[in-house]
Amino acid sequence: MTQLISFRVVQGLGAGGLAALAFALIGSLVSPRERGRYQGMTATVMAIGTVGGPLLGGLITGHLGWRWSFYINLPLGLVTLVWCQVMLRLPVQRTKARIDWLGILLMTVTISAVVLAATWAGTTYAWGSWQIVSLAVVTVLGLTAFIASQKRAVEPVLPLRVFDTGNFRLAGVMVFAAGAAMFGATLYLPLFQQSVQGADATSSGLLLLPMVVPIALVSNIAGKVMSRTGKYKIFPILGAGFLAVGLFLLSTMDTGTSRTVTSFYMVLVGVGLGFLMQMTTTIAQNSVEMRDMGVASAGVTLFRTIGGSLGVAVFGSLFTRATEHHLPSAASGNADASLSGSAVDRLPQGAKDAYLTAVADGTQQIFLVAAAVCLAALLAALAVKEVPLRGKPVAAEPAEQPSAEKARIWR
């Protein structure tokens, strides 16, 4: 397990860079007016990956073993690397960059402490235990030291000047909520559907289709409308509203809720995420100077990741407490929260009823908290100032690049 976690850290270093750079490239090479269309395409690819990944992973694991779930990424990564090297044409801008190692270290320590505290508090350790108190102290000291380091760094990893604009701060709040909602729904909706509603675990990716398809469709539609009208404020408002309503409805599910009703609620969540997620990137990028375009894109990815990680940690704690509350104390410690529908059917009737009630109650608490978080996102969306979209970005201006490089991003 130690090796698996360590190597996943290495994998995350590359994945984090890819996620941030994709949006940074769009921001640098495409005018804000046209940016929504490209970000909508990116959201579509992410949606396809969300469904296709679990499906492909389940098939590979079932036929070849779990190790091949990692091996399969090697040829895919190689093809992507060659494709980008051959097809992607970027302006050549050679500058010496100084990496803010201290800032990266302090940020990593602080975020890790927050996530661990949220994961362990009230479940593994008591709130007042020395472990949780120590993590809280590390969080406060780490955040203080990080802010101080960013003020002194020559090239800070997260320049504090980007927070001077209200829209960037508001975009951070919205994308944090969207990340928590998306990762929470992705993790706990299939669990509810498999355990309580008896869905097939081998096709877990298909269970998310009612949520993922609207994300892809709405992202593209919203992006095209923004490109034509230049207006974007209405989209995060609609997104946060749909998201809050959908999550609240999910919090009303119980052991008698049908899959059809659940799918309808998921559609509302998907519509909300489609309106909200890509527009937060546009708002953040349009609120900073061109030199901070990459920082804004990376910041949005960071807030989304923190929201997802912290959301999963808090949701997991809520779910565990609900399970321990409903299941007999003798069995709660050994309860498997991911029992399939067939496994649940083999339980004695009393244990089956207790288990289904525990999963339903835990799911209700998770989505009720997520809905409350999205209300904060709705308030943030209402406070956004619709700054006129800028013209062509610096990287796309003819004066800033040789004539051979300026025509197209792609050959």
N, C-alpha and C positions, 0 to 999 in steps of 0.2 A: 504493500500500500504506500509506503514511503517513497519507493521508486516511482510509482504511478503518479503520485502527487507532484514529485519533483519534475518529472518529465512533462507533466501537464503545465507546469509553470513555464518551462521553456517554450512549449507550444503556444501558450498564451501571449508570450512576448511577440511572436510573429503575428498572431491573429489580431492582437490589439492594434498593431501598426497598420495592418491591411484595412481594418474597419475604419480607422481614422483617416487614412490616406485616400480611400475611395471618395469620401465626401469632400476632402480637401482638394482633390484634383478637380472635381466638379465645380467647386467654388472658385478655383483659380482659372479654369479654362472656359467656363460657360457664364454668360451674363446672368445676373440675378433674375431677369425677366424670363429666361429660358431654363433656369436651374431646376424649377419644379418638375419639368418633364423628365429630366435625367435622374433626379432623385426618386421619382415615381418608378422608373425602370429598376433602380437599385432596390427599392422596396419590394418589387415583384420578385426579383431574384432571391431576396431574403425569404420571402414567403414560400417560394418553391423549395428552397433549402430546408425550411422548417418542416414541411410535410415530407419531402423526399428523403431527408436525412434519417429520421427514425425508421421509415419504411425500409430503406436500403440497409441501414444498420441492423435491423431485425432479421432481414433475409441473410445477410452476410454472417451474422453471429450464429444463426440457426444452422447454417450449412457448412461454414468454414471455421467457426470459432471466433471468440471476441477479439483476438489479436488482429484479425483481418479488418476490423473496424478502424484500426489505426493504419494498417498497411495500405488500405485503399486510398488514403490521402496522398501518398507519395506520388503515384502517377498523375493524379489530378493536380497536385501542386506543381509538378514538372511541366505539364501542359500549359497551365496558367502562366508560369514563369516565362516560357518560350513565347507564348502568345503576346504577352505584354512587351517583351523585349523587341519583338519583330513589328508589332502593329501599333503600339502606343507611341505617338510622337509628341514630345514635350519640348518647350523652349529650354535651351541650355543656359543655366544660371549657376555658375560655380562660385560658391561662397564658403568660407571657413566657418563651420558651426562649432560652438562650444557646448558640450552636453552638460546639463545641470545634474550631475550624479547625486549631489546632496539632496536636491529637491525631489528627485525620483525616489531615493531611499526613504526620505521622510514621508512622502505621500503614500508609498507602499506600506510602511509600518502603520501609519494612521488608519488607512482604510482596512487593513487586515485586523487591527484591534477592534474597530467598530463592528465588522462582520462577525468576528469571533464572539464578542460580547453579546450581540443580538442572537447568535446561535445558541450559546450556552446558558444565558441568563434565564432563570426560572425553570430550567429543565435539567441540564447536566449539573449546574451549580446554582445555589441560591443567589438572589439578587445582591445580598449583603456579603457574599463570600469574598475571600481575599482574591480569588481568581478574577471575578467580575470587577471588583474595585480596582485591581491592578490594571485591567484592560481599559477601564474608564480613565485612569490617570494617564496611561500611555496615550490614549486618544487625545486628551486635552493638551498634554505636553507636545505630542507630535504635531498637532495642528498649529499650536503656537510657534513651534520651531519652523514649521513649513512656511508659514506666512512671513516670518522674519527672514528666512533664506531667500524667498522670492523677491523681497525688497532689495536684497544685496546682490543677487546673482546678476552676472553680465547678460546672460541669455536664459532667463528663468523658464522652467518647464511649463509653468502656467502663470504668465504675466498678470499681475493683479490689476493692471489697467483695463483689461477686458471686462472686469466687473464694474467699471465706472458707468457703463451704459445699462439702463434699467432693463432693456429688452433682452440683453444677454443673461442677466440674472433670472428674469422670468422664463426664458427658454430653458434654463437649467432646472427650474422647478417643474416645468411641464414634462421634460424628457425624463426626469427622475421618476415621476409618477407613472409615465408610460412604460418605463423599463420595469418597474415593480409589478405593474399590471400584466405586462406581456409574459415575463418570466414566471410569475405566479400562476397565471392561467395555463401556460404551457406545461407546467409541472403537475398541478393539482386537478385540472379538469380531466385529463386521462385517468388519473387515479380514481376519481369519483365515478367516471363512466364505467371503468372496468370493475371496480369493487361493488358499487351499489347498483348500477344499471346493467351489469353483466356483459359489457362489451368485450370483444376479442382483443386480448393484449398484443397479439402478433401484428395487428394492423393499427397500432397506437397512433401512427402519424395521420391516418385517415380521420381519426377522431377530432383532429384540430381543423379539418377542412372548413367547417362552417365559420370559423374565425379567420383562417388564413386567406381564403378566397376574397372576402371583402377588403382585407388589407391591401391586396394587390390591385383590385379594381378601383377602390376609392383613392389610393395613392396616385394612380395614373390620372384619374379624372380630375382630382384636385390640382395636380401639377399642371395639366393642360389649361384648366380654367385660370390659374394664377398667371401662366404665360400670356394668355390672351388679355386679361383684365389688369394685371399688375396688382391685384388685391389679394391679400393673404390672411388678414386678421380673423375673418369669419371662420376659417378652417380649424384653427386650434380651439376656438370656442365650441364649434360643433363637435370636434373630436373629444374634448374633455367632457362635454355634456353626454354624448352617446356612451362614452366609456364609463362614466359614473353611473348612469342608468343601467347599463348592461351588467356591470359588476354588482350593483345592488340587487338586480333580479336574480343573478347567480347565487347571491347570499340567501335567497328564499328557497332554494332547492332542498328537498328532503328525500326520504327513501321512496316516496311515491311519485317523484317527478319523472316524466317520460323523457326519452332521448330527443324527441321532437321539440319539446319545450326547451330543453337545454340547448339544442342547436339554435333556436331562435334567439336566445339570450347571447349565445356566442357570436351570432351575426352582428348584434348591436356592439359588442366589444370590438369585433374586427373593424366595423365601420369607424368607431372612435379612434382606434389605433391608426387606421389608414389616413384619417384627417390630421391626426396630431403629430405622428412621429416625424415624417419628413418635413413638415412645415416648421418644426422647432429648429431644424438645421438651417433652413432658409432665414428664419428670424435671427438666429445667432450669427450667421455669416454676414448678414446685412447690417448688423449693429456694431461691427468692429472695423478697424482700418484694414486695408488690403494686406499689410505686413503681418497682421494677426489672423489671417484667414485660416491657416493651418491650425493655429491654436484654438480657434473657435470650433472648428470641426472636431478636433481631438477632445475638446472640452465637452461637447455634446455627447460624444461616444463615452467619455469617462462618466458623466452624470447618468447616462442610461445604464452603464454597467454597474455603477454603485447602486442605483435604484433596484436593478435586478438582483444583485447579490444580497443587499440588505433586505429586500422584499422577501426573497426566498428564505433567508435566515429567520426573519420575524414570522413569516407564515409557517415555517417548519416548527417553530416554538409553539405557536398557537395550536397547530394540529396535534402536536405531541401532548399538550396539556388537555385538549379535548378528548383524546384517546384514553389518557390515564384517568380522566374523570368518569368516563362511561364504562370502560372495561373493568372487570374485577382486578383488584390490586395484584393478585397472584399471577394474572396472565398479562397485565398491561406491559410489564417489562419485556415480555417476549413476543408481544403482538407484532405481526407483520402488517405494516400499513399498506402494502402493495399486493395483497391477496387478489388473485383473479376471481372472476365471477364463478367459475367452476369450483375453485377451492373454497369460496365462501359457502356454496351450496352444500359442501360436504361437512360443514360444521354442524354441531348440535343446534337445534332451533334457538335455544336461549343464547348461546354464544354468537350465533349468526345475527340475531336481532341486536345484540349489544354492539357487535362490530359495525353493522350497517349504520346504527344510530351514531356511533362514535365518528365514523368517516363523514357522515352528513353534517354533524354538528361542527366538526373541525373545518369542513369546507365552507359552511355558512360564516364562521368567524373570519376566515381568511378573506373572503370576498367582501364582507362588510367593511373590514379595515381598508382593503384596497379601494373600495368606493369612496371612503372618507378621504383617502389620499388624493383621489382624482377630483374631489371637490376643491382641494387646494389648487390643483392644476387648472380648474375652471376659473377660479378667481384670478390666477396669474394670467390666463388667456384674455380675460376681460380687461386687464390692466395694460396689455401690450399696446404700444403706439405703432401705428402702421406707417413706418418710415418708407418714403418712396424708394423703389428698387433702383439700384445704381445701374449705370451702363455697363460697358464691357469691362471685365476684370483686367488688371495690368498684364497678366500672362497672355491674354488674348489680343492685346493691342498690337497693331502692325509695327509701331515705332519701337517696340520693346524686343523684337525678335527678327532674325534674318528672314528674308522673303521666302526662302525654301522651307522655313519652319512654321510659317504663319497660316498656311491655308486651312489645314484640317488637323483635328486631334488624331483621327484615324486615317490610315491610308485608304 
